[in-house]
């Protein structure tokens, strides 16, 4: 078994002919809750917050996904977090919102390869094909709440709470092996 089960460290968890599962390097992760006209926050953040649930937007290395009617997740390089928090704090008096640093709460798994979408169906009841390239969704994977980002036809990122990485990592590792055994 090539899965590390202690602390989540960047690197490959599982790899087969079917797919590869890796833990990505740490990044800044913010949870934003806001309502109303988003122009002020867009200007402060330097990007346009998506207006449709599941839609994503990016500016440079900063990326945002709309998870709900008033909820977004913002991903950025670790060095950007203080700037983003300060920018939003600067507009709080005129535009109340909630911005919380959740960087330490989650790990991002990268799932890629010719059968990456099929691998995800092993634990996700959602029809993976309904998530378009460049979109994302909050969903359930084997009973665990995750955020799934679809970067390409066969490339996904899955944000998982740290405490569930070992469980989901083992499940994905087993799935990689099973799918590879079916390849002839």
N, C-alpha and C positions, 0 to 999 in steps of 0.2 A: 504494500500500500504506500503510495507516495503523497498522501494527504497529511499535512501538519495539523494537529488537533489542539495545540496549545494556543498561543496568541497568533492572531492573523497577521502574517508577514507576506509582503508582496512576493509573488512567484507563482509557478505552475502548480496546481493542485492535482490535476488529472489530464492525461492526454492519450488519445487513441486516433485511429484513422477517421473516426466519426466526428470528434470534436476535441477541443482543448478548453479547460477551465482554469482560470488564473485569478489570483487576487491582485488588484491594481494598487499602485502606490497611494498613500494617503493624500487626500485633497481637502480643501475647505468645502464645507457643506452647510448651507444656511436654510432655515425654514422661514418663509415669508408668508404672512397672513395680512391681507389688505382688501379694502372694498372701495368702490366708487371709481372716479377718474384716476387712472394710473399715470398720467403724464408726469407728475412730480417725481414719483418713484422711478419711472423710466429714465428721466434725466439724471437722477442721483446715481442710479446703478450703471448708467452708460449702455443700456440695452433696452429693448422693447419687450416687456412682459407679454407672453402669449395670451391671446384672448379666448382660446378654446381649450377645454380639458383634453389633455393628452398631447397638446402641441408643445414644441420646443423652440427655443431661440438661442442664439449665441452671438457673442461679441468678443473677438479674440479668443482667449482661452476660457472665458466665462460662459457658462451654459445654464439655461433655466428651463424647467419643465413645469407646466401647469398641472397640478394634481387634483384640484377641486375648484369650485366656484370662487373661492377667495384664498386659494393656497397654491404656493409655488415652492419648488426646491431649486436652490441656486448652487451650482458647482463651480469652483474656481481653484486656481493654484493656491497653495497654502499661504504664500506671501501676499495674496490679495485680500485676505479676510479682514484685516484691520481697516483697509481703505473702504471696503464695502460697508462695514458696520458704521464707520464714521460718516460716510456719505448719507446713509439712511437716517442716522441720528440727527444729521444736520437739517433734515426736512420734517422731522417728527412733529414739531410744534404746529406746522401748517398742514401736515398730512399724517394723522395718527395711524400706526400700523404695528405689527409685531414682527420682529426679526430676531431669530434665535440661532445661535451657533450650535449646530448638531454634528459637528465634524467628528467628534470622538464616539458617536453612537453607532455609526454604520461603517461597513466595509463594502467595497464594490468588487463584485466578481465579473470577470470577462468570460463570456461563453461564445466561442467562435469555431467555425469549421463547417464542413459540408452538411452535417446533420445537427447543427446547433439548435435550429427551431424544433426539430423532432425531440432532441434531448430535453428541451423545456417542457414538452407535453407530458413527460413522465411525472411531473409534480404540479403542473398548472392546468386547471380546468378550463381556463380561458383559451379561446381559439387564437393561437399565436399569430396566425395569418391576418387577423383583424387589426393588428398593431402594425401600422405602416412604417416603412423606413423613415427615420427622422422623427418618430413619435415616441411616446412612453406612456406607461400606465402603472398605477398602484394595483397590485393584484395579490393573490394568495398562491404560494408555492409550497406544497406539502404541509398545509396548515399554518404557514408562516407568512406574515404580511411582508411584501417586498415591493420595490419599485423597479420596473423593467424598462430599460431604454433600448430601442432598436436602432442600431447605427448603420446596419447594412442587411442585406437579405439573410446572411448567415453570421451575423455579428451582433451580440447583445451585451448589455451591461445590466447587472442585477445588484441593486443596493439592498443589503441585508444587515439587520442588527447584529452586532458583534457576537452576541450570545447564541446566535443560530448558525454562524458560519460553519462550525464543525459538522452539525447535523446536515445542513444542505450540501456542504462539500462532499460528505460521504455519499449522499444520495446521487449527486451529479457524477461522482467518480464511478459508482456502480453503473449508472446509466451510460457513461462513455464506453465502459467495457462491454456492456450488453449490446449496444448499437454497433460497436466495432466487430463483435462476433457475428453479426448478421451480414456484414459486408463480405461479398464473395469476389 
